[in-house]
Amino acid sequence: MSFFKKLFGGGGSNDNDGAAAAASTVEHEGYTIAPSPVKEGGQYRLAGDISRDIDGETKTHHFIRADLFTSLDECNEACIRKAKQVISEQGDGIFR
C-alpha cells in the first residue's frame, strides 16, 4: 500500500497496522493533548489530537507528522512536545 494511502487512512491491513496504544491525555494551558500514534510496520508515526472547550463546544485539531519512532513511549513524548509547540505558536487558531 502506498505511503499516502496509509497517511490519509486509505485501505488497511490485517497485520495490526493502524492506531497504536496511546499515552494518557495531558492538560496544557487549557488544552487537552491526546497522543494517538499510528503503527507502521515496526515503527510509530507521530500523531495526536489537541482539543479545547470554546463557548461550550469541544473543538479538536488532529495532526499527523512525518516523524517515525521505534519506541511507542518516545513517540508519545514527542507528540506531547510537538502539541505544546503548536499551542504556543498558534493558540486557538488551530481550530479555524
Gaussian input, Z-matrix of N, CA and C with variables (Angstrom, degrees):
# hf/3-21g

backbone

0 1
 N
 C     1     B1
 C     2     B2     1     A1
 N     3     B3     2     A2     1     D1
 C     4     B4     3     A3     2     D2
 C     5     B5     4     A4     3     D3
 N     6     B6     5     A5     4     D4
 C     7     B7     6     A6     5     D5
 C     8     B8     7     A7     6     D6
 N     9     B9     8     A8     7     D7
 C    10    B10     9     A9     8     D8
 C    11    B11    10    A10     9     D9
 N    12    B12    11    A11    10    D10
 C    13    B13    12    A12    11    D11
 C    14    B14    13    A13    12    D12
 N    15    B15    14    A14    13    D13
 C    16    B16    15    A15    14    D14
 C    17    B17    16    A16    15    D15
 N    18    B18    17    A17    16    D16
 C    19    B19    18    A18    17    D17
 C    20    B20    19    A19    18    D18
 N    21    B21    20    A20    19    D19
 C    22    B22    21    A21    20    D20
 C    23    B23    22    A22    21    D21
 N    24    B24    23    A23    22    D22
 C    25    B25    24    A24    23    D23
 C    26    B26    25    A25    24    D24
 N    27    B27    26    A26    25    D25
 C    28    B28    27    A27    26    D26
 C    29    B29    28    A28    27    D27
 N    30    B30    29    A29    28    D28
 C    31    B31    30    A30    29    D29
 C    32    B32    31    A31    30    D30
 N    33    B33    32    A32    31    D31
 C    34    B34    33    A33    32    D32
 C    35    B35    34    A34    33    D33
 N    36    B36    35    A35    34    D34
 C    37    B37    36    A36    35    D35
 C    38    B38    37    A37    36    D36
 N    39    B39    38    A38    37    D37
 C    40    B40    39    A39    38    D38
 C    41    B41    40    A40    39    D39
 N    42    B42    41    A41    40    D40
 C    43    B43    42    A42    41    D41
 C    44    B44    43    A43    42    D42
 N    45    B45    44    A44    43    D43
 C    46    B46    45    A45    44    D44
 C    47    B47    46    A46    45    D45
 N    48    B48    47    A47    46    D46
 C    49    B49    48    A48    47    D47
 C    50    B50    49    A49    48    D48
 N    51    B51    50    A50    49    D49
 C    52    B52    51    A51    50    D50
 C    53    B53    52    A52    51    D51
 N    54    B54    53    A53    52    D52
 C    55    B55    54    A54    53    D53
 C    56    B56    55    A55    54    D54
 N    57    B57    56    A56    55    D55
 C    58    B58    57    A57    56    D56
 C    59    B59    58    A58    57    D57
 N    60    B60    59    A59    58    D58
 C    61    B61    60    A60    59    D59
 C    62    B62    61    A61    60    D60
 N    63    B63    62    A62    61    D61
 C    64    B64    63    A63    62    D62
 C    65    B65    64    A64    63    D63
 N    66    B66    65    A65    64    D64
 C    67    B67    66    A66    65    D65
 C    68    B68    67    A67    66    D66
 N    69    B69    68    A68    67    D67
 C    70    B70    69    A69    68    D68
 C    71    B71    70    A70    69    D69
 N    72    B72    71    A71    70    D70
 C    73    B73    72    A72    71    D71
 C    74    B74    73    A73    72    D72
 N    75    B75    74    A74    73    D73
 C    76    B76    75    A75    74    D74
 C    77    B77    76    A76    75    D75
 N    78    B78    77    A77    76    D76
 C    79    B79    78    A78    77    D77
 C    80    B80    79    A79    78    D78
 N    81    B81    80    A80    79    D79
 C    82    B82    81    A81    80    D80
 C    83    B83    82    A82    81    D81
 N    84    B84    83    A83    82    D82
 C    85    B85    84    A84    83    D83
 C    86    B86    85    A85    84    D84
 N    87    B87    86    A86    85    D85
 C    88    B88    87    A87    86    D86
 C    89    B89    88    A88    87    D87
 N    90    B90    89    A89    88    D88
 C    91    B91    90    A90    89    D89
 C    92    B92    91    A91    90    D90
 N    93    B93    92    A92    91    D91
 C    94    B94    93    A93    92    D92
 C    95    B95    94    A94    93    D93
 N    96    B96    95    A95    94    D94
 C    97    B97    96    A96    95    D95
 C    98    B98    97    A97    96    D96
 N    99    B99    98    A98    97    D97
 C   100   B100    99    A99    98    D98
 C   101   B101   100   A100    99    D99
 N   102   B102   101   A101   100   D100
 C   103   B103   102   A102   101   D101
 C   104   B104   103   A103   102   D102
 N   105   B105   104   A104   103   D103
 C   106   B106   105   A105   104   D104
 C   107   B107   106   A106   105   D105
 N   108   B108   107   A107   106   D106
 C   109   B109   108   A108   107   D107
 C   110   B110   109   A109   108   D108
 N   111   B111   110   A110   109   D109
 C   112   B112   111   A111   110   D110
 C   113   B113   112   A112   111   D111
 N   114   B114   113   A113   112   D112
 C   115   B115   114   A114   113   D113
 C   116   B116   115   A115   114   D114
 N   117   B117   116   A116   115   D115
 C   118   B118   117   A117   116   D116
 C   119   B119   118   A118   117   D117
 N   120   B120   119   A119   118   D118
 C   121   B121   120   A120   119   D119
 C   122   B122   121   A121   120   D120
 N   123   B123   122   A122   121   D121
 C   124   B124   123   A123   122   D122
 C   125   B125   124   A124   123   D123
 N   126   B126   125   A125   124   D124
 C   127   B127   126   A126   125   D125
 C   128   B128   127   A127   126   D126
 N   129   B129   128   A128   127   D127
 C   130   B130   129   A129   128   D128
 C   131   B131   130   A130   129   D129
 N   132   B132   131   A131   130   D130
 C   133   B133   132   A132   131   D131
 C   134   B134   133   A133   132   D132
 N   135   B135   134   A134   133   D133
 C   136   B136   135   A135   134   D134
 C   137   B137   136   A136   135   D135
 N   138   B138   137   A137   136   D136
 C   139   B139   138   A138   137   D137
 C   140   B140   139   A139   138   D138
 N   141   B141   140   A140   139   D139
 C   142   B142   141   A141   140   D140
 C   143   B143   142   A142   141   D141
 N   144   B144   143   A143   142   D142
 C   145   B145   144   A144   143   D143
 C   146   B146   145   A145   144   D144
 N   147   B147   146   A146   145   D145
 C   148   B148   147   A147   146   D146
 C   149   B149   148   A148   147   D147
 N   150   B150   149   A149   148   D148
 C   151   B151   150   A150   149   D149
 C   152   B152   151   A151   150   D150
 N   153   B153   152   A152   151   D151
 C   154   B154   153   A153   152   D152
 C   155   B155   154   A154   153   D153
 N   156   B156   155   A155   154   D154
 C   157   B157   156   A156   155   D155
 C   158   B158   157   A157   156   D156
 N   159   B159   158   A158   157   D157
 C   160   B160   159   A159   158   D158
 C   161   B161   160   A160   159   D159
 N   162   B162   161   A161   160   D160
 C   163   B163   162   A162   161   D161
 C   164   B164   163   A163   162   D162
 N   165   B165   164   A164   163   D163
 C   166   B166   165   A165   164   D164
 C   167   B167   166   A166   165   D165
 N   168   B168   167   A167   166   D166
 C   169   B169   168   A168   167   D167
 C   170   B170   169   A169   168   D168
 N   171   B171   170   A170   169   D169
 C   172   B172   171   A171   170   D170
 C   173   B173   172   A172   171   D171
 N   174   B174   173   A173   172   D172
 C   175   B175   174   A174   173   D173
 C   176   B176   175   A175   174   D174
 N   177   B177   176   A176   175   D175
 C   178   B178   177   A177   176   D176
 C   179   B179   178   A178   177   D177
 N   180   B180   179   A179   178   D178
 C   181   B181   180   A180   179   D179
 C   182   B182   181   A181   180   D180
 N   183   B183   182   A182   181   D181
 C   184   B184   183   A183   182   D182
 C   185   B185   184   A184   183   D183
 N   186   B186   185   A185   184   D184
 C   187   B187   186   A186   185   D185
 C   188   B188   187   A187   186   D186
 N   189   B189   188   A188   187   D187
 C   190   B190   189   A189   188   D188
 C   191   B191   190   A190   189   D189
 N   192   B192   191   A191   190   D190
 C   193   B193   192   A192   191   D191
 C   194   B194   193   A193   192   D192
 N   195   B195   194   A194   193   D193
 C   196   B196   195   A195   194   D194
 C   197   B197   196   A196   195   D195
 N   198   B198   197   A197   196   D196
 C   199   B199   198   A198   197   D197
 C   200   B200   199   A199   198   D198
 N   201   B201   200   A200   199   D199
 C   202   B202   201   A201   200   D200
 C   203   B203   202   A202   201   D201
 N   204   B204   203   A203   202   D202
 C   205   B205   204   A204   203   D203
 C   206   B206   205   A205   204   D204
 N   207   B207   206   A206   205   D205
 C   208   B208   207   A207   206   D206
 C   209   B209   208   A208   207   D207
 N   210   B210   209   A209   208   D208
 C   211   B211   210   A210   209   D209
 C   212   B212   211   A211   210   D210
 N   213   B213   212   A212   211   D211
 C   214   B214   213   A213   212   D212
 C   215   B215   214   A214   213   D213
 N   216   B216   215   A215   214   D214
 C   217   B217   216   A216   215   D215
 C   218   B218   217   A217   216   D216
 N   219   B219   218   A218   217   D217
 C   220   B220   219   A219   218   D218
 C   221   B221   220   A220   219   D219
 N   222   B222   221   A221   220   D220
 C   223   B223   222   A222   221   D221
 C   224   B224   223   A223   222   D222
 N   225   B225   224   A224   223   D223
 C   226   B226   225   A225   224   D224
 C   227   B227   226   A226   225   D225
 N   228   B228   227   A227   226   D226
 C   229   B229   228   A228   227   D227
 C   230   B230   229   A229   228   D228
 N   231   B231   230   A230   229   D229
 C   232   B232   231   A231   230   D230
 C   233   B233   232   A232   231   D231
 N   234   B234   233   A233   232   D232
 C   235   B235   234   A234   233   D233
 C   236   B236   235   A235   234   D234
 N   237   B237   236   A236   235   D235
 C   238   B238   237   A237   236   D236
 C   239   B239   238   A238   237   D237
 N   240   B240   239   A239   238   D238
 C   241   B241   240   A240   239   D239
 C   242   B242   241   A241   240   D240
 N   243   B243   242   A242   241   D241
 C   244   B244   243   A243   242   D242
 C   245   B245   244   A244   243   D243
 N   246   B246   245   A245   244   D244
 C   247   B247   246   A246   245   D245
 C   248   B248   247   A247   246   D246
 N   249   B249   248   A248   247   D247
 C   250   B250   249   A249   248   D248
 C   251   B251   250   A250   249   D249
 N   252   B252   251   A251   250   D250
 C   253   B253   252   A252   251   D251
 C   254   B254   253   A253   252   D252
 N   255   B255   254   A254   253   D253
 C   256   B256   255   A255   254   D254
 C   257   B257   256   A256   255   D255
 N   258   B258   257   A257   256   D256
 C   259   B259   258   A258   257   D257
 C   260   B260   259   A259   258   D258
 N   261   B261   260   A260   259   D259
 C   262   B262   261   A261   260   D260
 C   263   B263   262   A262   261   D261
 N   264   B264   263   A263   262   D262
 C   265   B265   264   A264   263   D263
 C   266   B266   265   A265   264   D264
 N   267   B267   266   A266   265   D265
 C   268   B268   267   A267   266   D266
 C   269   B269   268   A268   267   D267
 N   270   B270   269   A269   268   D268
 C   271   B271   270   A270   269   D269
 C   272   B272   271   A271   270   D270
 N   273   B273   272   A272   271   D271
 C   274   B274   273   A273   272   D272
 C   275   B275   274   A274   273   D273
 N   276   B276   275   A275   274   D274
 C   277   B277   276   A276   275   D275
 C   278   B278   277   A277   276   D276
 N   279   B279   278   A278   277   D277
 C   280   B280   279   A279   278   D278
 C   281   B281   280   A280   279   D279
 N   282   B282   281   A281   280   D280
 C   283   B283   282   A282   281   D281
 C   284   B284   283   A283   282   D282
 N   285   B285   284   A284   283   D283
 C   286   B286   285   A285   284   D284
 C   287   B287   286   A286   285   D285

   B1=1.4469
   B2=1.5240
   B3=1.2885
   B4=1.4527
   B5=1.5247
   B6=1.3155
   B7=1.4602
   B8=1.5245
   B9=1.3418
   B10=1.4566
   B11=1.5212
   B12=1.3289
   B13=1.4562
   B14=1.5191
   B15=1.3263
   B16=1.4565
   B17=1.5194
   B18=1.3316
   B19=1.4595
   B20=1.5179
   B21=1.3372
   B22=1.4598
   B23=1.5185
   B24=1.3246
   B25=1.4493
   B26=1.5160
   B27=1.2997
   B28=1.4608
   B29=1.5073
   B30=1.2995
   B31=1.4615
   B32=1.5099
   B33=1.2876
   B34=1.4491
   B35=1.4977
   B36=1.3020
   B37=1.4466
   B38=1.5107
   B39=1.2935
   B40=1.4549
   B41=1.5192
   B42=1.3356
   B43=1.4610
   B44=1.5213
   B45=1.3376
   B46=1.4559
   B47=1.5107
   B48=1.3368
   B49=1.4530
   B50=1.5198
   B51=1.3033
   B52=1.4634
   B53=1.5037
   B54=1.2932
   B55=1.4542
   B56=1.5223
   B57=1.3178
   B58=1.4580
   B59=1.5265
   B60=1.3026
   B61=1.4518
   B62=1.5230
   B63=1.2933
   B64=1.4579
   B65=1.5235
   B66=1.3158
   B67=1.4566
   B68=1.5255
   B69=1.2916
   B70=1.4530
   B71=1.5206
   B72=1.3214
   B73=1.4583
   B74=1.5164
   B75=1.3360
   B76=1.4642
   B77=1.5208
   B78=1.3231
   B79=1.4590
   B80=1.5208
   B81=1.3409
   B82=1.4628
   B83=1.5219
   B84=1.3238
   B85=1.4639
   B86=1.5312
   B87=1.3246
   B88=1.4558
   B89=1.5196
   B90=1.3222
   B91=1.4637
   B92=1.5225
   B93=1.3191
   B94=1.4598
   B95=1.5183
   B96=1.3220
   B97=1.4622
   B98=1.5211
   B99=1.3329
   B100=1.4605
   B101=1.5309
   B102=1.3328
   B103=1.4662
   B104=1.5236
   B105=1.3245
   B106=1.4700
   B107=1.5294
   B108=1.3479
   B109=1.4569
   B110=1.5197
   B111=1.3242
   B112=1.4597
   B113=1.5231
   B114=1.3271
   B115=1.4578
   B116=1.5214
   B117=1.3051
   B118=1.4685
   B119=1.5169
   B120=1.3048
   B121=1.4587
   B122=1.5109
   B123=1.3190
   B124=1.4561
   B125=1.5147
   B126=1.3287
   B127=1.4603
   B128=1.5262
   B129=1.3342
   B130=1.4587
   B131=1.5248
   B132=1.3316
   B133=1.4617
   B134=1.5224
   B135=1.3373
   B136=1.4475
   B137=1.5329
   B138=1.3149
   B139=1.4666
   B140=1.5248
   B141=1.3141
   B142=1.4580
   B143=1.5104
   B144=1.3257
   B145=1.4538
   B146=1.5178
   B147=1.3198
   B148=1.4624
   B149=1.5230
   B150=1.3307
   B151=1.4572
   B152=1.5196
   B153=1.3321
   B154=1.4629
   B155=1.5209
   B156=1.3289
   B157=1.4604
   B158=1.5248
   B159=1.3342
   B160=1.4566
   B161=1.5187
   B162=1.3301
   B163=1.4669
   B164=1.5246
   B165=1.3279
   B166=1.4547
   B167=1.5171
   B168=1.3278
   B169=1.4630
   B170=1.5282
   B171=1.3329
   B172=1.4567
   B173=1.5202
   B174=1.3287
   B175=1.4690
   B176=1.5162
   B177=1.3279
   B178=1.4673
   B179=1.5161
   B180=1.3271
   B181=1.4636
   B182=1.5281
   B183=1.3269
   B184=1.4676
   B185=1.5257
   B186=1.3192
   B187=1.4584
   B188=1.5169
   B189=1.3263
   B190=1.4645
   B191=1.5134
   B192=1.3154
   B193=1.4595
   B194=1.5276
   B195=1.2999
   B196=1.4643
   B197=1.5264
   B198=1.3157
   B199=1.4560
   B200=1.5224
   B201=1.3285
   B202=1.4657
   B203=1.5212
   B204=1.3288
   B205=1.4584
   B206=1.5262
   B207=1.3242
   B208=1.4615
   B209=1.5232
   B210=1.3284
   B211=1.4561
   B212=1.5340
   B213=1.3180
   B214=1.4588
   B215=1.5275
   B216=1.3301
   B217=1.4633
   B218=1.5303
   B219=1.3221
   B220=1.4674
   B221=1.5227
   B222=1.3129
   B223=1.4633
   B224=1.5272
   B225=1.3231
   B226=1.4641
   B227=1.5269
   B228=1.3295
   B229=1.4671
   B230=1.5233
   B231=1.3234
   B232=1.4649
   B233=1.5245
   B234=1.3171
   B235=1.4591
   B236=1.5270
   B237=1.2953
   B238=1.4643
   B239=1.5271
   B240=1.3312
   B241=1.4757
   B242=1.5225
   B243=1.3442
   B244=1.4644
   B245=1.5248
   B246=1.3152
   B247=1.4635
   B248=1.5298
   B249=1.3261
   B250=1.4643
   B251=1.5248
   B252=1.3153
   B253=1.4580
   B254=1.5309
   B255=1.3259
   B256=1.4644
   B257=1.5329
   B258=1.3143
   B259=1.4606
   B260=1.5233
   B261=1.3267
   B262=1.4680
   B263=1.5173
   B264=1.3286
   B265=1.4615
   B266=1.5228
   B267=1.3519
   B268=1.4603
   B269=1.5245
   B270=1.3106
   B271=1.4721
   B272=1.5262
   B273=1.3405
   B274=1.4622
   B275=1.5259
   B276=1.3179
   B277=1.4502
   B278=1.5239
   B279=1.3162
   B280=1.4734
   B281=1.5254
   B282=1.3307
   B283=1.4592
   B284=1.5246
   B285=1.3226
   B286=1.4777
   B287=1.4844
   A1=107.87
   A2=117.22
   A3=120.43
   A4=111.65
   A5=114.79
   A6=122.18
   A7=110.60
   A8=117.89
   A9=121.52
   A10=112.20
   A11=117.32
   A12=119.18
   A13=110.57
   A14=116.95
   A15=120.38
   A16=110.46
   A17=116.10
   A18=120.99
   A19=111.74
   A20=116.91
   A21=120.12
   A22=113.41
   A23=117.69
   A24=121.51
   A25=115.89
   A26=118.84
   A27=120.45
   A28=111.34
   A29=116.24
   A30=120.52
   A31=111.94
   A32=115.20
   A33=120.96
   A34=108.96
   A35=116.03
   A36=119.87
   A37=109.03
   A38=115.93
   A39=120.87
   A40=112.34
   A41=118.54
   A42=119.84
   A43=112.46
   A44=116.35
   A45=123.39
   A46=113.10
   A47=118.82
   A48=120.31
   A49=107.56
   A50=116.26
   A51=120.86
   A52=109.69
   A53=116.03
   A54=120.74
   A55=110.77
   A56=115.31
   A57=121.42
   A58=107.90
   A59=116.18
   A60=120.35
   A61=109.17
   A62=116.33
   A63=121.50
   A64=110.32
   A65=115.12
   A66=121.30
   A67=108.86
   A68=116.20
   A69=121.02
   A70=109.91
   A71=115.97
   A72=119.71
   A73=110.09
   A74=115.01
   A75=122.16
   A76=107.53
   A77=116.84
   A78=121.88
   A79=108.65
   A80=116.29
   A81=121.37
   A82=109.34
   A83=117.06
   A84=123.41
   A85=112.62
   A86=117.81
   A87=121.83
   A88=114.55
   A89=117.53
   A90=122.81
   A91=108.41
   A92=116.69
   A93=122.18
   A94=107.75
   A95=115.96
   A96=122.71
   A97=107.46
   A98=115.72
   A99=120.93
   A100=109.45
   A101=117.76
   A102=119.44
   A103=110.56
   A104=116.41
   A105=120.68
   A106=108.54
   A107=116.36
   A108=120.55
   A109=112.08
   A110=114.78
   A111=120.99
   A112=107.86
   A113=116.57
   A114=120.72
   A115=109.49
   A116=115.55
   A117=122.01
   A118=108.04
   A119=115.52
   A120=119.55
   A121=108.96
   A122=116.87
   A123=121.34
   A124=113.38
   A125=117.89
   A126=121.22
   A127=110.66
   A128=114.68
   A129=121.32
   A130=109.48
   A131=115.62
   A132=121.50
   A133=108.47
   A134=116.10
   A135=122.47
   A136=109.73
   A137=116.38
   A138=122.63
   A139=108.24
   A140=114.96
   A141=118.81
   A142=112.34
   A143=114.20
   A144=121.90
   A145=109.71
   A146=114.60
   A147=122.18
   A148=104.87
   A149=117.25
   A150=119.66
   A151=110.86
   A152=113.64
   A153=120.37
   A154=107.92
   A155=115.89
   A156=120.82
   A157=108.50
   A158=115.84
   A159=122.51
   A160=107.27
   A161=116.30
   A162=122.40
   A163=112.02
   A164=116.55
   A165=121.75
   A166=115.20
   A167=117.68
   A168=121.91
   A169=108.98
   A170=116.19
   A171=120.10
   A172=109.52
   A173=115.62
   A174=122.35
   A175=107.85
   A176=116.83
   A177=121.30
   A178=109.89
   A179=114.72
   A180=122.25
   A181=107.11
   A182=117.01
   A183=121.64
   A184=108.56
   A185=116.87
   A186=119.86
   A187=110.93
   A188=114.79
   A189=123.14
   A190=106.74
   A191=116.88
   A192=122.45
   A193=109.25
   A194=115.03
   A195=120.52
   A196=112.03
   A197=117.90
   A198=122.48
   A199=111.77
   A200=116.03
   A201=122.75
   A202=109.69
   A203=115.76
   A204=122.29
   A205=109.18
   A206=116.14
   A207=119.55
   A208=111.05
   A209=117.02
   A210=122.05
   A211=110.18
   A212=116.01
   A213=121.36
   A214=110.77
   A215=116.91
   A216=120.40
   A217=111.49
   A218=117.15
   A219=120.43
   A220=110.83
   A221=116.49
   A222=121.05
   A223=110.29
   A224=117.25
   A225=120.91
   A226=111.12
   A227=117.39
   A228=121.21
   A229=110.99
   A230=117.11
   A231=121.20
   A232=110.81
   A233=117.06
   A234=121.49
   A235=110.19
   A236=117.19
   A237=121.18
   A238=110.19
   A239=117.42
   A240=120.51
   A241=111.10
   A242=117.10
   A243=121.63
   A244=110.16
   A245=117.72
   A246=120.93
   A247=111.10
   A248=117.69
   A249=120.78
   A250=110.72
   A251=117.18
   A252=121.76
   A253=110.51
   A254=116.92
   A255=121.52
   A256=110.00
   A257=117.20
   A258=121.36
   A259=110.01
   A260=117.61
   A261=121.43
   A262=112.11
   A263=116.83
   A264=121.23
   A265=113.25
   A266=117.61
   A267=120.06
   A268=115.17
   A269=117.82
   A270=120.11
   A271=110.98
   A272=116.26
   A273=121.15
   A274=112.61
   A275=118.33
   A276=121.86
   A277=113.43
   A278=117.62
   A279=119.62
   A280=112.41
   A281=116.82
   A282=119.92
   A283=113.51
   A284=118.36
   A285=120.68
   A286=111.24
   D1=143.59
   D2=-175.99
   D3=-72.48
   D4=158.53
   D5=178.64
   D6=-56.97
   D7=-44.03
   D8=-176.11
   D9=-67.71
   D10=-35.96
   D11=176.93
   D12=-64.06
   D13=-42.15
   D14=178.27
   D15=-65.13
   D16=-44.18
   D17=-176.42
   D18=-62.82
   D19=-41.73
   D20=-175.57
   D21=-101.52
   D22=14.12
   D23=170.85
   D24=87.45
   D25=12.53
   D26=179.08
   D27=-78.84
   D28=136.30
   D29=175.78
   D30=69.17
   D31=-168.16
   D32=-179.77
   D33=-178.87
   D34=174.91
   D35=177.78
   D36=-144.08
   D37=170.53
   D38=-177.93
   D39=-99.48
   D40=8.82
   D41=-178.20
   D42=-95.15
   D43=28.39
   D44=174.23
   D45=70.38
   D46=17.98
   D47=171.53
   D48=-68.33
   D49=158.59
   D50=179.49
   D51=122.59
   D52=-151.70
   D53=-176.14
   D54=-63.38
   D55=132.82
   D56=176.78
   D57=-99.38
   D58=172.00
   D59=177.90
   D60=-63.29
   D61=124.87
   D62=-177.37
   D63=-93.87
   D64=158.20
   D65=175.43
   D66=-76.22
   D67=169.00
   D68=175.55
   D69=-63.23
   D70=156.46
   D71=177.50
   D72=-70.52
   D73=155.92
   D74=-179.20
   D75=-128.25
   D76=136.09
   D77=174.91
   D78=-92.88
   D79=135.21
   D80=-179.83
   D81=-148.79
   D82=113.53
   D83=176.57
   D84=51.76
   D85=39.83
   D86=177.90
   D87=87.21
   D88=-0.11
   D89=178.94
   D90=-107.43
   D91=153.99
   D92=173.58
   D93=-109.50
   D94=127.05
   D95=178.84
   D96=-107.49
   D97=126.03
   D98=-179.71
   D99=-126.81
   D100=99.50
   D101=176.43
   D102=-60.56
   D103=139.46
   D104=175.49
   D105=-143.91
   D106=68.48
   D107=-177.40
   D108=-58.72
   D109=151.03
   D110=-179.92
   D111=-109.66
   D112=122.30
   D113=-179.55
   D114=-77.87
   D115=127.04
   D116=177.26
   D117=-131.12
   D118=101.32
   D119=-175.66
   D120=64.17
   D121=-125.82
   D122=179.42
   D123=-95.66
   D124=13.11
   D125=-178.17
   D126=-125.56
   D127=172.84
   D128=-179.28
   D129=-126.99
   D130=128.60
   D131=177.44
   D132=-89.86
   D133=135.18
   D134=-179.27
   D135=-67.39
   D136=123.49
   D137=177.64
   D138=-155.93
   D139=154.76
   D140=178.90
   D141=-176.50
   D142=-177.90
   D143=179.14
   D144=-127.49
   D145=142.13
   D146=172.22
   D147=-117.73
   D148=126.69
   D149=179.89
   D150=-134.37
   D151=158.66
   D152=179.94
   D153=-160.65
   D154=142.94
   D155=173.97
   D156=-82.78
   D157=123.51
   D158=178.33
   D159=-128.24
   D160=119.39
   D161=-179.60
   D162=51.59
   D163=43.18
   D164=176.63
   D165=78.84
   D166=3.79
   D167=-179.99
   D168=-119.95
   D169=133.15
   D170=178.06
   D171=-82.87
   D172=119.04
   D173=176.77
   D174=-100.86
   D175=140.28
   D176=-179.15
   D177=-133.33
   D178=136.80
   D179=175.24
   D180=-118.62
   D181=120.04
   D182=177.54
   D183=-97.59
   D184=135.75
   D185=177.92
   D186=-132.27
   D187=147.26
   D188=175.72
   D189=-131.93
   D190=134.38
   D191=179.60
   D192=-115.60
   D193=163.49
   D194=178.64
   D195=-77.94
   D196=-13.96
   D197=-176.14
   D198=-61.31
   D199=133.42
   D200=176.78
   D201=-119.00
   D202=144.32
   D203=-179.50
   D204=-133.13
   D205=147.11
   D206=176.35
   D207=-84.14
   D208=-21.76
   D209=-178.53
   D210=-108.13
   D211=131.30
   D212=177.36
   D213=-62.53
   D214=-41.51
   D215=179.65
   D216=-62.58
   D217=-42.63
   D218=177.89
   D219=-62.97
   D220=-39.78
   D221=179.52
   D222=-63.81
   D223=-44.94
   D224=179.20
   D225=-62.90
   D226=-42.34
   D227=178.50
   D228=-63.46
   D229=-42.64
   D230=178.93
   D231=-65.61
   D232=-35.92
   D233=177.98
   D234=-62.13
   D235=-44.60
   D236=179.98
   D237=-64.88
   D238=-43.40
   D239=176.95
   D240=-59.69
   D241=-46.61
   D242=-178.49
   D243=-64.12
   D244=-43.21
   D245=179.72
   D246=-62.13
   D247=-41.55
   D248=177.12
   D249=-62.16
   D250=-38.89
   D251=177.73
   D252=-63.29
   D253=-45.62
   D254=179.58
   D255=-62.22
   D256=-42.98
   D257=178.68
   D258=-61.12
   D259=-45.21
   D260=-179.98
   D261=-63.02
   D262=-38.88
   D263=-176.42
   D264=-80.89
   D265=-37.18
   D266=-170.56
   D267=-116.25
   D268=-20.85
   D269=-178.63
   D270=54.68
   D271=-140.04
   D272=-178.20
   D273=-68.03
   D274=-9.80
   D275=178.10
   D276=-60.82
   D277=-19.94
   D278=178.91
   D279=-67.51
   D280=-16.47
   D281=-177.73
   D282=-94.16
   D283=1.64
   D284=-179.80
   D285=-81.95

